[in-house]
């Protein structure tokens, strides 16, 4: 009897996160938030990137490696779930194995949360064009995912448009919890005068992110607005130069690379084209202005991280832009595909930094406050733990 009480008492303070294919900083941030909330955190991962040791040390979290083979991973992970008996399980395994993790967890009376991208249960799955065995596997995965959702206690949705769509699905509307990406707020940030990267684009390249608009805007700014003033330093980060197969949109990525090459041959404002990075902080912490042009703006992870570091954001009026940016106060919103307005906004910001540095600092501080109040890890942890206890 005493052993049962002791086991239950331990389980109430453990949250298990997994089964992750890899662990990177954003999972470290999340684990740190739960630790600060008073929970014990354990992470299951098959560590494709080989970063488990680094993240464990950096964030002070226990990381348990599981086999990469799906069958071995299933049995090993279930054995760990049975051994740990977590009070909470946050399941990130988007595969046919998810259902089995959920069922075992429910037998243990573990509270199950499923972070959901959205296409897992919609008919417009981006892999829907698959044929043969692949199509059958996708169909089975979708059916098992729907069952897993049925048995889950909480469905965490990160994208607003997905949240709105899921609210219309009977049987899960009462389980929904909406919170977008969340990040930690750095304790200290550097002054603009010490930063050496004027303009940063940091997102994976695809057609609906309008990367070429930034290139065109730089040309307009140099030709019509800058004159002989000092030229900006610009980096576009998010290419897969070494392995195009990993690109979201290799055709558009090639178009952007050619546009950069042509631009650099003709104009004085040079653009650095750089690979997608696992360490965005090294760019963001050194940048003055962050540009995101996309069909969807809301809660873009790199945008949030830039604002947390006091980088002044410029976004277009894509979905959810107004939910993050209050134009002129914590950043700037420009019309989609309006090259002239984008160019003018860039120039105005750098004029402001030079002539009215206090105004620039005010916008930077407001960007950080937005993250602290609406998108911080601590805010997320408080809200999701409250939702779990309802």
Phi, psi and omega in degrees: 000314179296322179296322180295317179297318180297317180298317181293321181297320178294319185295332183291344182249010181249131170244129179258133179241127180165184001262109188278139174291332179205163175238127177231183187304322185297331175282330174295317176304313182299313180299318180298322178297318178292321178299316179294337179277356177099009179265152168273138185238132173231138181241131172259131180208151171258010158052056181297330183270351182069028184255003186302314181297317180297314181293321179301316180291317185296322186249000177065042183239147178278123180242128181249123180276140177238161182296153177279331177298127186304318182290315177295322179298318180301309184291321180293317181295318178297321178298324179289321177299316179295324180287315185284323184050061184291151174286325180230145176227119178257107191263118179251012183274102182267072182211182178294346181282340185307314183304318183290324176297319181296314183298314178299319180297320180292326176299325180275001184062032175277137177284121186255127173245132176245108170292131188239131174282313177136310185290348181301332183238001178267159180283343181267040175306130181298346178261013187295343181279358179297157182230166173063224182300321180299318180294320178297317180298319179295320180297316179297316180300317181294318179296317180292325178296318178298321177294320179299318178297321180301323183269352179286156180270328184217136178246111182268116181252130185261338184252132187299316182294327175292319179301314180297321180291320182290333179298339181273353182268118182293142176099341179236352186299331181279349181263355189285139174228119182257123170203127183282190177305144178226150185218162175280156178259120179301143179294321182227146174230157182277157177288153180303323185293342179264353181274140187252354179253112185288311186230129181236130165248121182222091176196154176298145188272127172207163190301321183281013173251003167050041183299325181295338177298322178295317179300314179296321180295323177297323179292319177297316181298316181292318185285315190254340190239325186276325184062234184260015180292161180304144183273148182282155169263131187226137175228132171250111186247127179149010180275164171239072186292327184273336182214082182302340181296340180274353183290144174289329185210078186299328180294312180291324177301320178294322177298317181294317179299318178294322178295322177295316179299314179296320178298311183295334178285341188245328190246159181277331174286108183269143180247127174270125174262119186230156182294153169309137186240145174273355181232070182296336184300328182293333175274312187297318183293345182253004186259154177259318182232136178245129181246129173228117176241118187199161175292330177236125181256325192306125172058027172303128189299315181295324177298314179298318180294322177297314180296323178298332179266010176076013177285135181283121184268143166239125177230161171271176184274049175286178184304125174083005181302317183290346178280347180244314187256126170258104192309125177088348181254309178237014181159195185222142176244129178242153178297144179300133178065017176266090186296318184297314180294322177298314179299314181295321179296318177301312180298315182300322180295316182286330172296317178299316180299325182279316187263330183228066186300330179293324177294318178298318179294324178297318178293319178299314180296322179294324177298317179295321179297322178302316179293315182298322185275329189241335190228019182278155177302316183297320178296317179299312183299317178301315185288318183288326177292325175295319179295325180291336184264001180286000000 
